Structure formats: C-alpha cells, structure tokens
C-alpha cells in the first residue's frame, strides 16, 4: 500500500482527490476518527481504488523537514483487533522499554498469550528490524502504572511505546565468577562470559551490576524510529534532564513531554538501563 506524508495545507478530501480514491476509503484505511485532526508529517496509507496498483500516481516525496524514510514491517507482528484499544488520543510522549527476552518474536508471542491488551506499538529486533504491532495513534497497556498515578491509564494513552529486544540485567553465576546469566531459571541461564566484553556493559543500576549490550544496528534503528515518531506526532525530541533520566519520579514525569523510559514510571523496572545509548535519541 502506498503512503503519503501530510504537508501544510492538506485536507483529507484533497488527498483523496489527488489519488483518485473515495474519501471514505481513505478514512477507513487509516482508521481516522476525526478528519479535522490531520498533522503535518503524519503518514497516511493510500488504499488502491482498483486491483492494479500501477494505475495509482506515485507517492510524492516527503517534505525536507522529515527524517529519511525508515523501513517498518507492519505485517509480521501485527496484533489482531481486540489486542489493543482502537481509541485515538493525542500523543506527547515516547517510552522506551527492553523486552527482557532474546527476540521480538518472544515478546510478540507473550502479548498474544495474555487476555489483556498489553503491548507496545513498536518492536525493534536485534538485527535492527522495526515492526509495527498496532497503529501508533491507538494504545495498549505497557507501563503498568497503578493507583492514583495511573488516572485511568492516561500515561499509556498519551504515549507511544517502543520495545527493544534485549535480555536486560545480568548476574554473575554463583558457581562461575567468569560467567554472566540472565533471568530464566532464577538467573541461572548463561548469557555470556566476562571475556565477551562486547556483549554487556558493567554499570550498577537498581541492584544489578551488568546489563546486556544493544547492537549498534539496533540502537541506530531505535534512534531513526524515535525521530520519525517525534516528527509525525509533533512530540518534542528531548530527553529529561540528566538527573531524571535514571530516576523514578512521577511528580516530574506525569507532565513531561518528550522521550522517557520505563524506569521513569516504575521503581521496580530496569529498562532501559545503563547499556542503551540514550543520549543518541535526542539531538
């Protein structure tokens, strides 16, 4: 399916006329609930009005202010309707997570196995592949904030979650001081040896001293995705002040707009941790 980047002065009816398709088809393809809320930089999917895609005009080039196009797979790990909430809320926050698993597939399978709508809009695998699990203007539970701080899940609704495939915190093996383990079987599953320094970062954080590294191709993909989403949804591409970046501080983050991490909303979480190059996601 073709895609079109909304530019200044565009209207839905004008875009539909440009591509020769019914306005209703354009609205349905993009699950638009308010046709008057187009945003410059927003990506629209353009459905084919016939069975021959070659009869459609080519998608226009993106406006110069946008990041270079990035490859997003919207099919492989697409969640079924009902596994997320098809409700649109304004977005002013991106939240980075790691999956505490070895692959995007394992995270996706776990989400499909729960009766709750638990997921993030995006998964980034270890090879840098980016997967869209549901449209980012919708929402699902991903923060786990409860009580008064939750306020009807408002932080899940206002944020776009990105899960990064990474096993997370590591512990030194009780019987082998040269081996690092990850969490399965009560941190008895081998991850690597201390000699394999490219596979981990040694840094203390919330009771752990070692964390699994993120491959450069993966962190670069996250940076590109964050830039794309900030542009598309007019989210400030800013990080919290350095003192707040590792902190759990609901008083600060309840009104913060920009790029945050799961550890900022839960004191019992370690994602995104000290191994991810967080400073790269904001200029």
Helices and strands as residue ranges (DSSP letters): E 2-5, H 12-19, H 23-29, E 43-46, G 53-55, E 93-98, H 104-112, E 122-124, E 130-132, G 147-149, H 154-158, E 159-164, E 169-172, E 179-182, H 184-187, E 189-193, G 197-199, E 200-205, E 208-212, H 216-233, H 242-245, H 250-253, E 258-261, G 262-264, G 278-281
